Amino acid sequence: MTLYKKQCLSCHAADLSGRVGPSLQEIGSKMSEQQLINTVQDGSKGMPAFKKVLRADEIETLAHWLSTHTQAEGDDQ
């Protein structure tokens, strides 16, 4: 996803495994889409807020995409 690559990759890695920021590989099983919207919008624990960087529809699209990640790549379960 282009939006992820432009805004999130530097902290969360291309494969969502995490770098400076935590892994997002299974974030959809840990946070609801609304929680993800709130976190991207308002920031959290060292993560900057993106409400002045991204439009509301971009944040919603990103949160929806992240919410579909419920298991790490390569997991068979």
Protein Blocks (a to p, Z undefined) as FASTA:
>chain_A
ZZlmmmmmmmnojnlnopkbccfklmmmmbcfklmmmmmmnopehiacfklmpcfklmmm
mmmmmmmmmbdehiaZZ
